[in-house]
Amino acid sequence: MTDHVKVERADGVLTLTLDRTDKKNALTDAMYKTLADTLEATQEDRSVRAILFRGEGDMFSAGNDISEFAAHNGGAPNERNVLRFIAAIARAEKPLVVAVQGGAIGVAATMLLHCDMVLMSPDARLVTPFVDLALVPEAGSSLLMPQRIGHARAFAMFALAEPVSAQDALAWGLANRIVPKEELREAARALAVRLAAKPPASLIATKRLMREAAALQARMAVEDRIFEERLGSEEAAEAFAAFLERRPPDFSRFH
């Protein structure tokens, strides 16, 4: 395990497990680097035919570590490894499977839009609090989420940070299946192994045909630019400070 990410290979499946349970698997730049490095290397690794994401503990992931956002606020823009990770899952041609238990917040929720098979436990919930943090949606989600679930539901998720239950995620097309929590890990692995046994070139070609890669990459470039601008804003500074100080934010002075 490196940087709170366990990397395992077996039966044609690469398994990436988030293991920072004391922080609800919140993602650090170092964790994003491990994820991005591994995914990029896997592109040309013929021994890997499917990729499985999962998280240890009661929560899949609390999303980006807010303390790192706060440290970045007001500084000069730089290449953050989260951007490499998002680009890697968006470009991934091999099937992506994910097992979600408890919460999937922020990027942990939007990354699901790039996964081909999403399994959830009954207690899973998706939360996208970008506006509450004075940011904007990322990972192509401003394009993909309305396409998947419609404008009204997507706007409520982004603007109000309304949690989406596993049951609603299934009904809206954000999940493939709800599995009892005690069976989730094994069910997700079995599904990944099943995909790994399929004709690889055919599976990759099918995934390519199902995606509008050019439109997605263009939207992600716009999102990245605006996200970086928002990350350095005074509104974001107030949002991050309020989060870390466990108080309600005050945006009344902003116009």
C-alpha positions in Angstrom: 0.0 0.0 0.0 1.3 3.5 -0.9 -0.2 6.8 0.2 -3.4 5.2 1.6 -4.2 3.4 -1.7 -3.9 -0.4 -1.9 -3.0 -1.7 -5.4 -3.7 -5.3 -6.1 -3.7 -7.4 -9.3 -5.3 -10.8 -9.7 -7.4 -12.6 -12.3 -7.0 -9.8 -14.8 -8.4 -7.3 -12.4 -6.6 -4.3 -11.0 -8.1 -3.3 -7.6 -7.6 0.2 -6.2 -8.7 0.4 -2.6 -8.9 3.7 -0.7 -7.6 3.1 2.8 -7.6 6.3 4.9 -10.5 5.4 7.2 -9.6 7.8 10.0 -10.4 10.6 7.5 -13.3 8.9 5.8 -11.1 8.1 2.8 -10.7 11.8 2.0 -8.4 12.0 -1.0 -5.0 13.8 -0.8 -2.8 14.9 -3.6 -0.5 12.0 -2.8 -3.4 9.5 -3.1 -4.5 11.1 -6.4 -0.9 10.7 -7.6 -0.9 7.0 -6.8 -4.3 6.5 -8.5 -3.2 8.5 -11.6 0.2 6.8 -11.9 -1.4 3.4 -11.7 -4.2 4.1 -14.1 -1.9 5.6 -16.7 0.5 2.6 -16.5 -2.4 0.2 -16.8 -3.5 1.6 -20.2 -0.8 -0.4 -21.9 -0.8 -3.3 -19.5 -2.4 -6.3 -21.3 -2.5 -8.3 -18.1 -5.1 -5.9 -16.7 -8.5 -6.3 -18.3 -10.8 -4.6 -15.8 -10.3 -2.1 -13.0 -12.1 -2.1 -9.6 -12.4 0.8 -7.2 -13.5 0.4 -3.6 -13.0 1.9 -0.2 -12.3 0.5 3.3 -14.5 1.2 6.2 -18.0 2.6 6.3 -17.6 5.2 3.6 -16.4 5.0 0.0 -14.8 8.4 0.1 -15.5 11.9 1.6 -14.0 13.4 -1.6 -11.1 15.8 -1.7 -9.4 16.6 1.5 -10.7 20.1 2.3 -7.6 21.1 4.2 -5.6 20.8 0.9 -8.2 22.9 -0.9 -7.7 25.5 1.8 -3.9 25.4 1.5 -4.2 25.9 -2.3 -6.6 28.9 -2.0 -5.0 32.1 -3.0 -1.9 30.5 -4.2 -0.6 30.3 -7.8 -2.3 27.7 -10.0 -0.4 24.5 -10.3 -0.8 21.0 -11.7 -2.7 19.1 -9.1 -2.8 15.3 -9.3 -6.6 15.3 -9.0 -6.6 16.6 -12.6 -4.4 13.7 -13.7 -6.7 11.3 -12.0 -9.9 12.7 -13.5 -8.2 12.7 -16.9 -7.2 9.1 -16.4 -10.6 7.8 -15.6 -12.2 9.8 -18.4 -9.7 8.3 -20.9 -9.8 4.8 -19.5 -10.8 2.3 -22.1 -10.8 -0.8 -19.9 -14.1 -1.4 -18.0 -14.3 0.4 -14.6 -16.2 -1.2 -11.7 -16.9 0.6 -8.4 -18.3 -0.6 -5.1 -19.9 2.2 -3.1 -20.8 2.0 0.6 -21.8 4.8 2.9 -21.0 8.3 1.4 -19.5 9.2 -2.0 -18.9 12.9 -1.8 -17.7 15.4 -4.4 -15.2 13.8 -6.8 -16.0 10.4 -5.3 -19.6 10.9 -6.6 -18.7 12.5 -10.0 -16.1 9.8 -10.8 -19.0 7.3 -10.9 -20.2 8.9 -14.1 -17.0 7.5 -15.8 -17.4 4.0 -14.3 -19.1 1.3 -16.4 -20.6 -0.7 -13.5 -21.6 0.9 -10.2 -22.7 -1.3 -7.3 -24.0 0.3 -4.1 -24.9 -0.9 -0.6 -28.3 0.2 0.7 -26.8 2.9 2.9 -24.9 4.5 0.0 -25.5 8.2 -0.7 -24.1 10.6 -3.3 -23.4 14.3 -2.4 -22.0 16.9 -4.7 -21.4 20.0 -2.6 -19.5 22.1 -5.1 -21.5 25.2 -4.9 -21.5 25.0 -1.1 -17.8 25.1 -1.3 -17.9 28.1 -3.8 -16.6 25.8 -6.5 -18.1 24.3 -9.7 -18.7 20.7 -10.8 -15.7 18.8 -12.2 -14.8 15.6 -13.9 -17.1 16.4 -16.8 -20.1 16.2 -14.5 -21.6 19.5 -15.6 -22.1 17.7 -19.0 -22.6 14.1 -17.9 -24.9 14.5 -14.9 -27.7 16.4 -16.7 -27.4 13.9 -19.6 -27.8 11.0 -17.2 -30.5 12.2 -14.8 -31.9 15.4 -16.4 -31.3 19.1 -15.6 -33.7 19.4 -12.7 -32.2 16.6 -10.7 -28.6 17.5 -11.6 -29.1 21.2 -10.6 -30.6 20.1 -7.2 -27.6 17.9 -6.6 -25.1 20.6 -7.5 -26.8 23.8 -6.2 -28.5 22.4 -3.1 -26.1 19.5 -2.4 -29.1 17.3 -1.9 -28.0 13.7 -1.1 -29.1 11.0 -3.5 -29.9 7.7 -1.9 -28.8 4.3 -3.3 -32.4 3.7 -4.2 -32.7 6.9 -6.2 -29.3 6.4 -7.8 -30.5 3.1 -9.1 -33.8 4.5 -10.3 -32.1 7.5 -12.0 -29.5 5.3 -13.8 -26.5 6.2 -11.7 -26.1 2.7 -10.3 -26.5 -0.8 -11.8 -27.4 -2.7 -8.6 -27.9 -2.4 -4.9 -26.2 -5.2 -3.0 -26.3 -6.0 0.8 -23.3 -4.3 2.4 -21.8 -7.6 3.6 -21.8 -8.8 0.0 -20.7 -5.7 -1.8 -17.0 -6.2 -2.1 -17.3 -9.8 -3.3 -20.1 -8.9 -5.8 -18.1 -6.1 -7.3 -15.0 -8.2 -7.6 -17.0 -11.0 -9.2 -18.4 -8.5 -11.7 -14.9 -7.2 -12.5 -13.6 -10.8 -13.0 -16.6 -11.5 -15.3 -15.7 -8.5 -17.4 -12.1 -9.4 -17.5 -13.0 -12.7 -19.1 -14.7 -10.9 -22.1 -13.0 -10.4 -25.5 -10.8 -7.3 -24.5 -10.7 -5.6 -27.9 -14.5 -5.9 -28.4 -15.1 -4.6 -24.9 -12.8 -1.6 -25.5 -14.4 -0.9 -28.9 -17.9 -1.0 -27.4 -16.9 1.5 -24.6 -15.4 3.8 -27.2 -18.6 3.8 -29.2 -20.7 4.7 -26.2 -18.7 7.8 -25.3 -18.5 11.2 -26.9 -14.9 11.7 -26.1 -14.3 15.0 -27.9 -17.3 16.8 -26.2 -16.3 15.4 -22.8 -12.7 16.5 -23.1 -13.7 20.0 -24.2 -16.1 20.3 -21.2 -13.5 19.1 -18.8 -11.0 21.7 -20.0 -13.6 24.5 -19.3 -14.5 23.0 -15.9 -10.8 22.8 -14.9 -10.2 26.4 -15.8 -13.2 27.7 -13.9 -12.6 25.4 -11.0 -9.0 26.7 -10.6 -10.3 30.3 -10.7 -13.0 29.5 -8.0 -10.4 27.6 -5.9 -8.5 30.9 -5.5 -11.6 33.1 -4.8 -12.5 34.9 -1.6 -15.8 32.9 -1.6 -13.9 29.7 -1.5 -11.7 30.9 1.3 -14.7 31.6 3.4 -16.3 28.2 2.5 -13.1 26.3 3.4 -12.5 28.3 6.6 -16.1 27.6 7.7 -15.8 23.9 7.0 -12.6 23.6 9.0 -13.9 25.7 11.8 -17.2 23.8 11.9 -19.4 26.8 11.5 -21.9 28.0 8.9 -20.3 30.1 6.1 -21.2 33.7 5.6 -21.5 34.7 2.0 -23.5 37.9 2.6 -20.6 40.3 1.7 -20.2 38.8 -1.7 -22.1 39.9 -4.8 
